[in-house]
């Protein structure tokens, strides 16, 4: 149960990081 929560939080944080990187890339261009 706890591991599933950690995995879900990790996946969400990874998606957020990818979104931030994409936004920075768009701003840089």
Secondary structure, DSSP 8 states (H G I E B T S, - for coil): -HHHHHHHHHHHHHHHHHHHHHHHHHHH-
